[in-house]
């Protein structure tokens, strides 16, 4: 039986790289998106046209909305059965002085970056717990580990993902389900393209390896944690950051 993975926020950037890597690893992959329908459907369609039919599907859902997350998992289950791997990648960022953050800013940040992880984990565990098998991989951020000025809401949400990961790993470990977290550093994605050249240069200089990460760097780590090679690893936070946070 082909294993099934759900990757949230998978139409672009890190999520897209993760989805493609898991497809290469032999998974059926649900490519979740909220706005980028064309990109998600193109990813799935291109893969399925390469003589590998019905291994990828695009599914729309706003992960901050519980009902939409439940509908996402139900659609995947109808198509392929129970999932084996969940990758919680969907996220948003915002740079703003803390005193300028509005309640709406805060609610949206927590809703997508933390509540979305909560909803998806609950849905996934309903399928994993009866089978005593499954892997959950949460994408946090190095700012969830050390905090970032002018990104207080983002840092708080991503720190919450780390706490959720560690606690949930202890709770579901007896059911042979692993829960791990990846904390990326500065990755060359659309999200960071909003930063000016000078800022990106400074971030590159602050990274001991002297380069920015790529979405594929994160996808490689996910691929390992989703594989049997990581069966004895749980509750861990992997810093894929070029040495910027040690």
HELIX and SHEET records of a PDB file:
HELIX    1   1 UNK A   13  UNK A   24  1                                  12    
HELIX    2   2 UNK A   37  UNK A   48  1                                  12    
HELIX    3   3 UNK A   66  UNK A   80  1                                  15    
HELIX    4   4 UNK A   98  UNK A  100  5                                   3    
HELIX    5   5 UNK A  103  UNK A  110  1                                   8    
HELIX    6   6 UNK A  111  UNK A  115  3                                   5    
HELIX    7   7 UNK A  116  UNK A  128  1                                  13    
HELIX    8   8 UNK A  129  UNK A  131  5                                   3    
HELIX    9   9 UNK A  142  UNK A  146  1                                   5    
HELIX   10  10 UNK A  152  UNK A  172  1                                  21    
HELIX   11  11 UNK A  173  UNK A  175  5                                   3    
HELIX   12  12 UNK A  190  UNK A  194  5                                   5    
HELIX   13  13 UNK A  197  UNK A  206  1                                  10    
HELIX   14  14 UNK A  215  UNK A  225  1                                  11    
HELIX   15  15 UNK A  228  UNK A  230  5                                   3    
SHEET    1   A 7 UNK A  56  UNK A  60  0                                        
SHEET    2   A 7 UNK A  28  UNK A  33  1                                        
SHEET    3   A 7 UNK A   4  UNK A   7  1                                        
SHEET    4   A 7 UNK A  85  UNK A  88  1                                        
SHEET    5   A 7 UNK A 134  UNK A 139  1                                        
SHEET    6   A 7 UNK A 177  UNK A 184  1                                        
SHEET    7   A 7 UNK A 237  UNK A 240  1                                        
END                                                                             
